[in-house]
Amino acid sequence: MTPVAIWAFHGDQDGTVPVKFSRDLTAAVEKAGGKVKYTEFPGVGHGSWGPAYAEAETWDWLFQQRKTPAP
C-alpha cells in the first residue's frame, strides 16, 4: 500500500512526457496494492497542471489528506 496519497494528472496530448508513463505508474501502484487517483485531460498537452488546479475538487481532495503514523 502507498503511504502517501497520490492523484496523478496528465494531458492526453502531452508531447513532452508520454501519457503512457502516467498510465503505467497508475497501474503499477494499483498492482502493488496502493490507491491512486488518475485524471487524464482530453485535448490537453504538457500543461495539465492548469486544468488540475482550476478544479475545486483538486483543492478539496488535497486539503483532506492527512499524514498518518507508519504502522
VENDA-V662291 format. One line per field, one symbol per residue. psi: psi as a letter, one per 30 degrees, with the letter a starting at -180 (. if undefined). burial: # if it has 9 or more other ideal C-beta (glycine too) atoms within 8 Angstrom, else .. Layout:
psi->???
burial->???
This chain:
psi->kkfkkkjkkkkfgjfejkfeeeeeeeeeeeegglkkkkkkjkgkbfhffeeeffkeeeeeeeffkkkkkk.
burial->.#...#######.#....#.###.##..##...###.####..##..#..##.....##.#..........
